[in-house]
Amino acid sequence: MKKTIVALCSIGGTVLALAGTALGLTHPTLTWTGYGMCSSCHTTQAKAMYQSVHYQWKGSAAEMTTGPATQGKIDATDGSSALNAYCINIQGNWGPCGACHVGTGAKPVATSNPSAAQLAAIDCLICHNDTVNAPYSRVRNAGTGLFEPAAGLNMNLVVQKAAIKPVRKNCLGCHAKAGGGDAVKRGDIALASGTTADVLYDTHMATGNGGNLACQACHTFSSHRVAGRGTDLRPQDSTTQIACATSTCHPTKTSTTASHGNEYVNRHQARVACQSCHLAKYAKNASDSAASEATETHRTWVSAEWNATLNRYEPVPTKANNLIPKYAFWNGKSWGNNAFNSAVLDTATGAYKVSRPVGAITDGVGTKLYPFKYKTAAQALANGKIVPISTAKFFATGLYDDAVRDGLVYLGLASSTPYTTVTTDEYQLLNHQIPVASGNTLACAGCHPNATATQLKLVNTMGYGIKGTASATCTQCHSFKDVHSLDYISMHDKHVKDKQIDCSMCHGFTRPERNLRIGLLPG
């Protein structure tokens, strides 16, 4: 039986009855008076939202190894403003970027004691609207620069049905279209994620035989702070960690010794993230979506093309489907290059890096091998720094040089400063688009043995090679033997499983959690 909850709330001197159900409060008697009506009643929630990363677009950088203690995407000259391989930085582009900000149009102001007017600038309806029965959308007023409800909406109905938790459509309205369009940025998130029934596309969110999970099933909220952070994102909104193997989600996978019913697979769980084996491809197309879920792999700002949908010039993109991830070790920390920082060339990729997961094969327990989207861009470099070009000017004119000149001035340089165009790159953590497991997990042959691996060559790229010549390595314990006839399973069964020899005897890393023998065998 549903319970009816009744509360009293005073707005502008008028007492309003708030009726609802256990599935979410409704406001049947409300009349739309403007965005401030939400915070005038829900002040505690508004204050919490005001301090969140969703509103401030910056926050604690506790998980960053570079930059100041507080970082984010808001433009700033103190080294706290993130760069990326998409629109580079929001300098000069607050208007289009701010379309996904949960405010009414003005940039957020960092303060521990926001005024009533500042709280009234939060647009609660972006997240808390009934997308089925009273959908909400907004447009920016060209004169004031502030957002207004789109024409033709019954805003009384919108606010009367507003007190519900966000659904996937609310979240995907911004997160799926980040970077300039559907599926452009993340590589594993698209509008199809909110509607598909295709379990091969995403078994967790698919309807029908899928999990039909709400975003909050993993991205839990506390005081409007959300759990979860991509490796390329600077701020940390919540310290709550997301995990797959929990009593709620995958309770049979919590053990690292017996979870998969296969000793060889079990060995991987402590050092290989779930999605590394369960996400062999990303940027897949959903079978029941008319759109393409291709993601952007490169963009060049040197060339412009007209985008009729957005009514602006856009940098020329390269998109692709069904991509094999790049892999890297990640210990939970990230490296990032921000506006005004010196650019850093990665000799391994030949590009100037803007974000990286931090981690190494030699790290301790907790560091795992994860899959990533790899993204490049052609961007400007001047005086050893990546130039945050005026994307607003580029969108309006399509003129790369003019947009770069504005960016040079932003950096405090003369507009005539010489610049070059270089390649930048970043790694972005992949978590979504996990298909149903049966028949779709990565086979052993994808990574083993190195010579024939089709997905990832562990020796070539991940540091799993032996630490010296075969002769020098083998003769630590016995005379040199021709072991080339042994496959990788037999080799490890003989030395690790049977004789309990630690990895460090043959490789440049150890695995102390396995309690193996370090040192020469007796006799």
C-alpha positions in Angstrom: 0.0 0.0 0.0 1.4 3.4 -1.0 1.8 5.9 1.8 0.7 9.5 1.3 3.0 12.1 2.7 1.8 15.6 3.5 4.1 18.5 4.3 3.6 22.2 4.6 5.9 24.7 2.8 5.8 28.5 2.7 6.7 30.2 -0.6 6.1 33.9 -0.9 3.8 33.8 2.2 1.5 31.2 0.6 1.3 27.9 2.4 1.2 25.0 -0.1 0.1 21.5 0.5 2.7 19.0 -0.8 1.2 15.5 -1.4 3.1 12.5 -2.7 3.8 8.8 -2.6 6.6 6.6 -1.4 7.8 6.6 -5.0 8.5 10.3 -4.9 6.8 13.5 -3.7 4.5 15.5 -6.0 3.5 19.1 -5.7 -0.1 19.1 -7.0 -1.0 22.7 -6.0 2.2 24.5 -7.2 2.1 27.4 -9.6 5.3 28.2 -11.5 6.8 31.5 -10.3 10.4 31.0 -11.4 13.5 29.0 -10.7 13.8 30.4 -7.2 10.7 28.6 -6.0 12.6 25.4 -5.5 15.4 26.7 -3.3 13.1 28.8 -1.2 11.4 25.7 0.1 14.3 23.1 -0.3 17.0 25.3 1.1 19.1 22.5 2.6 19.1 20.6 -0.7 19.9 23.7 -2.6 22.9 24.5 -0.4 24.2 21.0 -0.9 23.7 21.2 -4.6 25.4 24.6 -4.8 28.7 23.1 -3.4 28.6 20.0 -5.6 30.8 19.5 -8.7 27.6 19.4 -10.8 27.1 23.1 -9.9 30.5 24.4 -9.2 32.2 22.5 -12.0 35.2 22.2 -9.8 36.0 20.5 -6.5 38.5 18.5 -4.5 41.4 17.3 -6.6 42.5 14.8 -4.0 42.8 12.1 -6.7 45.1 14.3 -8.9 48.9 14.1 -8.8 49.2 17.4 -10.6 47.7 20.9 -10.0 46.2 22.7 -7.0 44.0 21.3 -4.4 40.8 22.4 -6.1 40.4 21.8 -9.9 37.7 21.6 -12.5 36.5 22.8 -15.9 35.7 26.4 -15.0 38.1 28.7 -16.7 40.8 30.2 -14.4 44.3 31.5 -14.5 45.6 29.7 -11.5 46.3 26.3 -13.1 43.1 24.8 -11.8 41.2 24.8 -15.2 41.3 21.5 -17.0 42.3 21.0 -20.6 41.0 18.2 -22.8 41.3 16.9 -26.3 37.8 18.0 -27.2 36.9 21.7 -26.7 40.3 22.2 -25.0 38.9 24.6 -22.2 35.7 26.5 -21.7 37.6 29.9 -21.9 35.5 32.0 -24.2 32.8 29.4 -24.5 30.7 29.6 -21.4 27.5 30.0 -23.4 27.4 26.6 -25.2 29.2 24.8 -22.4 26.8 26.3 -19.8 23.9 24.7 -21.6 24.7 21.6 -19.5 25.3 23.5 -16.3 22.6 23.0 -13.6 22.2 26.7 -13.2 20.1 29.4 -14.9 22.9 30.8 -17.0 25.4 32.6 -15.0 28.8 31.1 -14.0 28.8 29.7 -10.5 30.5 31.7 -7.8 32.5 29.8 -5.2 31.3 30.7 -1.7 30.7 28.7 1.5 27.7 30.9 2.3 25.6 31.4 -0.9 22.9 34.0 -0.8 19.2 33.3 -1.5 19.7 34.8 -4.9 22.6 32.5 -5.6 20.6 29.5 -4.5 17.8 30.6 -6.8 20.2 30.4 -9.7 20.1 26.6 -9.5 18.0 24.9 -12.1 16.6 21.9 -10.2 14.3 21.0 -13.1 17.2 19.8 -15.3 17.5 16.7 -13.1 14.1 16.6 -11.3 11.5 16.7 -14.1 9.1 14.0 -15.1 10.5 13.2 -18.5 7.4 11.2 -19.5 4.4 13.1 -18.2 5.8 16.7 -18.0 9.1 17.0 -19.9 11.1 20.1 -19.4 13.5 22.0 -21.7 15.0 25.4 -21.7 16.4 28.1 -24.0 18.8 30.9 -23.4 17.5 34.4 -23.6 19.7 36.2 -26.1 19.3 39.5 -24.3 19.9 38.5 -20.6 22.0 35.4 -21.3 19.9 33.5 -18.8 17.8 30.4 -19.4 14.1 30.3 -19.6 11.6 27.5 -20.1 11.0 26.6 -23.7 7.9 28.1 -25.3 4.8 26.0 -25.1 5.6 24.2 -21.9 3.0 23.9 -19.1 5.3 24.9 -16.4 2.7 24.5 -13.7 2.5 20.8 -14.6 6.3 20.6 -14.8 6.8 21.8 -11.2 3.8 19.9 -9.9 5.5 16.7 -11.1 9.1 17.7 -10.4 9.8 16.1 -7.0 11.1 12.8 -8.5 14.5 11.3 -8.7 16.4 11.7 -11.9 16.0 9.0 -14.5 18.6 7.9 -17.2 17.1 10.4 -19.7 17.9 13.3 -17.3 21.5 12.2 -16.9 22.1 11.4 -20.5 20.7 14.7 -21.7 24.1 16.1 -20.8 26.5 13.2 -20.3 25.7 11.4 -23.6 26.0 14.6 -25.6 29.2 15.9 -24.0 31.8 17.1 -26.5 29.2 18.3 -29.1 26.9 15.4 -29.9 25.6 12.0 -29.1 28.3 9.5 -28.1 31.0 11.9 -29.1 33.0 12.1 -25.8 32.9 9.2 -23.5 32.9 6.3 -26.0 30.8 4.1 -23.8 27.8 6.4 -23.2 25.1 7.4 -25.7 21.5 8.4 -25.8 20.8 4.7 -26.6 22.0 3.9 -23.1 18.7 5.2 -21.8 16.3 3.4 -24.1 17.9 0.2 -25.5 16.7 -3.3 -24.8 19.9 -4.7 -26.4 21.7 -6.7 -23.8 24.7 -7.0 -26.1 25.0 -3.3 -26.1 24.7 -2.8 -22.3 23.3 -5.5 -20.1 23.2 -3.3 -17.0 21.0 -0.6 -18.5 19.1 -2.5 -21.1 15.3 -2.9 -20.6 13.6 -6.3 -21.0 16.1 -9.0 -20.2 18.7 -6.5 -19.0 19.2 -5.0 -15.6 17.3 -1.7 -16.5 19.4 0.0 -13.9 19.1 3.6 -13.1 22.3 5.6 -13.1 22.1 6.0 -9.3 22.3 2.2 -8.9 26.1 2.6 -9.3 26.5 6.4 -9.0 25.0 6.8 -5.6 24.2 10.3 -4.2 24.7 11.7 -0.8 23.8 15.4 -0.2 23.8 15.9 -3.9 27.3 14.5 -4.2 27.7 11.7 -6.7 30.0 8.7 -6.6 32.2 7.9 -9.5 34.9 9.8 -11.5 36.5 9.2 -14.9 40.3 9.2 -14.9 40.3 12.3 -17.1 38.1 14.3 -14.7 39.9 16.6 -12.3 37.4 17.0 -9.4 36.2 14.3 -7.0 32.6 14.9 -5.9 32.3 12.0 -3.4 34.7 9.8 -1.7 32.4 6.8 -2.1 33.9 4.2 -4.3 32.1 2.2 -7.0 32.7 -1.5 -7.2 31.2 -4.4 -9.2 31.8 -7.2 -6.7 29.4 -6.2 -3.8 26.7 -7.9 -1.9 24.2 -5.9 -3.9 25.5 -6.3 -7.4 27.7 -9.3 -8.0 28.0 -11.0 -4.6 29.4 -14.3 -6.0 32.4 -12.4 -7.4 33.8 -10.9 -4.2 36.4 -13.7 -3.7 39.7 -13.5 -5.6 40.2 -17.2 -5.3 36.9 -18.8 -6.1 34.7 -16.3 -7.8 34.7 -17.5 -11.4 34.9 -21.2 -11.0 38.2 -21.3 -12.9 41.5 -21.0 -11.2 43.1 -19.2 -14.1 40.4 -16.6 -14.3 40.4 -16.2 -10.5 44.1 -15.2 -10.5 43.3 -12.2 -12.6 40.7 -10.6 -10.4 43.1 -9.0 -8.0 45.0 -7.2 -10.8 42.7 -6.9 -13.7 39.5 -4.8 -13.6 36.2 -6.5 -14.4 35.7 -4.3 -17.5 39.0 -5.3 -19.0 37.6 -8.8 -19.7 33.9 -7.8 -20.0 34.3 -4.9 -22.4 36.2 -6.2 -25.4 34.8 -3.5 -27.7 33.4 0.0 -27.1 31.5 2.5 -29.2 29.1 -0.2 -30.3 25.9 0.4 -32.1 22.7 -0.6 -30.2 20.7 -3.0 -32.4 17.4 -1.1 -31.7 18.8 2.4 -32.2 18.4 4.2 -35.5 21.4 6.5 -34.7 25.0 5.6 -34.8 26.8 5.3 -31.5 30.2 5.9 -33.1 32.5 7.9 -30.9 35.0 10.6 -31.7 38.6 9.4 -31.9 40.2 12.6 -33.3 39.3 16.2 -34.0 41.2 18.9 -35.8 40.6 22.6 -35.1 42.7 23.5 -38.2 39.7 22.7 -40.4 36.0 23.7 -39.9 32.8 22.2 -41.2 29.3 23.6 -40.8 27.0 21.7 -38.4 23.4 22.4 -39.5 22.0 20.7 -36.3 24.0 23.0 -34.0 23.9 25.9 -36.4 27.6 26.6 -36.0 31.0 25.7 -37.4 32.6 22.6 -35.8 36.2 21.2 -35.9 36.4 18.3 -38.3 36.0 15.0 -36.4 37.0 11.4 -37.0 34.5 8.9 -35.6 34.5 5.1 -35.3 32.6 2.1 -34.0 33.6 -1.2 -32.4 36.9 0.0 -31.1 39.4 -2.1 -29.1 40.3 -0.3 -25.9 43.8 0.9 -24.9 44.9 -0.6 -21.6 46.8 0.9 -18.7 47.4 0.3 -15.0 45.5 2.6 -12.7 45.9 3.1 -9.0 43.0 5.5 -8.6 45.1 8.7 -9.1 45.2 10.8 -12.3 47.7 13.1 -14.0 46.3 16.1 -15.8 47.5 19.1 -17.8 45.6 22.3 -17.1 45.4 25.8 -18.7 48.7 27.8 -18.1 50.6 24.5 -17.4 53.7 23.7 -19.5 52.8 21.1 -22.1 54.3 17.6 -21.7 55.3 15.5 -24.7 54.7 11.7 -24.2 57.4 10.1 -26.2 55.5 6.8 -26.2 52.6 8.3 -28.2 54.3 11.2 -29.8 51.5 13.5 -28.6 51.2 16.1 -25.8 49.3 14.5 -23.0 46.3 16.2 -21.4 45.2 13.4 -19.1 46.5 10.0 -17.9 45.6 7.3 -15.4 48.4 6.9 -12.9 49.7 3.4 -12.2 52.3 0.9 -13.0 52.8 -2.9 -13.2 55.0 -2.5 -10.1 52.4 -0.9 -8.0 51.0 -2.6 -4.9 47.6 -4.2 -4.3 44.7 -2.1 -5.6 46.3 -1.1 -8.9 44.6 -2.9 -11.8 44.7 -3.1 -15.5 41.8 -1.1 -17.0 40.4 -0.3 -20.5 40.4 3.2 -21.9 39.2 5.2 -24.8 42.2 6.8 -26.5 41.5 10.2 -28.1 43.7 12.6 -30.0 43.2 16.2 -31.3 45.1 18.8 -33.4 45.5 21.8 -31.2 47.7 24.9 -30.9 50.9 25.2 -28.9 52.7 28.5 -28.0 55.5 29.2 -25.6 55.5 25.6 -24.5 51.8 25.7 -23.5 48.6 24.3 -25.0 46.5 27.3 -26.2 42.9 27.4 -24.9 41.5 28.8 -28.1 38.3 30.8 -28.2 35.9 28.1 -29.2 33.1 30.5 -29.3 34.8 32.5 -32.0 35.6 29.3 -33.9 32.0 28.1 -33.7 30.8 31.5 -35.0 33.4 31.9 -37.8 35.2 28.7 -38.4 38.5 30.6 -38.4 41.2 28.7 -36.5 43.8 31.4 -36.6 41.5 34.0 -35.2 40.4 31.6 -32.4 44.0 30.8 -31.5 44.9 34.5 -31.4 42.2 35.1 -28.8 43.5 32.2 -26.8 47.0 33.6 -26.9 45.8 36.8 -25.3 44.0 34.8 -22.7 47.4 33.2 -21.8 48.8 36.7 -21.4 50.7 36.6 -24.7 50.6 39.0 -27.6 48.2 38.0 -30.2 51.1 37.9 -32.7 52.9 35.2 -30.7 54.0 32.4 -33.1 52.3 29.1 -32.5 52.4 25.6 -34.0 49.7 23.0 -34.3 50.4 19.7 -32.4 48.7 16.5 -31.5 47.3 16.1 -28.0 45.9 13.0 -26.5 44.2 11.5 -23.5 43.0 8.3 -21.9 39.4 8.0 -20.7 38.2 5.3 -18.4 35.6 2.9 -19.9 32.8 1.5 -17.6 29.6 1.2 -19.6 28.4 -0.9 -22.6 29.2 -4.1 -20.8 27.4 -6.9 -22.8 25.7 -9.9 -21.2 28.6 -12.1 -20.0 27.8 -15.5 -21.6 29.8 -15.8 -24.8 31.0 -12.1 -24.7 33.9 -12.0 -22.3 37.4 -11.6 -23.6 38.9 -15.0 -24.4 42.4 -15.9 -23.0 43.7 -15.8 -26.6 43.0 -12.1 -26.7 46.0 -11.4 -24.4 47.9 -14.8 -24.3 50.4 -15.7 -25.6 52.0 -12.5 -26.6 53.0 -13.6 -30.1 49.5 -14.3 -31.3 47.4 -12.1 -28.9 44.7 -10.2 -30.8 43.5 -7.7 -28.2 46.5 -6.8 -26.1 50.1 -7.9 -26.3 51.1 -7.9 -22.7 54.8 -8.3 -23.2 55.1 -5.6 -25.8 53.0 -2.9 -24.1 52.3 -3.7 -20.5 55.7 -4.8 -19.1 55.1 -8.5 -18.7 58.4 -9.5 -20.4 61.1 -11.3 -18.5 63.6 -9.1 -16.7 66.6 -10.3 -18.6 67.7 -12.8 -21.3 66.1 -16.2 -21.1 69.5 -17.7 -20.2 70.1 -15.3 -17.3 66.6 -15.6 -16.0 66.5 -19.4 -16.0 70.0 -20.0 -14.6 69.0 -18.2 -11.4 67.6 -21.5 -10.3 68.8 -24.2 -12.6 70.9 -24.9 -15.7 69.5 -23.3 -18.9 66.8 -25.4 -20.5 64.9 -25.1 -23.8 61.5 -24.1 -22.5 60.2 -22.8 -25.8 58.2 -26.0 -26.1 56.2 -25.0 -23.0 53.1 -22.8 -23.5 52.5 -20.0 -21.2 50.0 -22.0 -19.0 52.4 -24.9 -18.6 55.3 -22.5 -17.8 53.3 -20.8 -15.1 51.8 -24.0 -13.7 55.3 -25.5 -13.4 56.9 -22.5 -11.7 54.2 -20.6 -10.0 51.4 -23.0 -9.2 53.6 -26.0 -8.4 56.8 -24.5 -7.0 55.2 -21.3 -5.7 57.9 -19.0 -7.3 57.1 -15.3 -7.1 56.7 -13.3 -10.3 59.8 -11.2 -9.4 62.2 -14.1 -10.0 61.5 -13.9 -13.8 59.8 -10.5 -14.2 60.3 -6.9 -13.0 57.4 -6.9 -10.5 56.1 -8.9 -7.6 52.7 -10.1 -6.4 52.9 -10.2 -2.6 49.2 -10.9 -2.2 49.7 -14.4 -3.6 52.3 -15.3 -0.8 54.7 -16.8 -3.3 58.3 -17.7 -2.7 60.9 -15.0 -3.3 64.4 -16.3 -3.7 66.2 -19.3 -5.1 64.8 -22.8 -4.6 66.7 -24.9 -2.0 69.3 -27.2 -3.5 
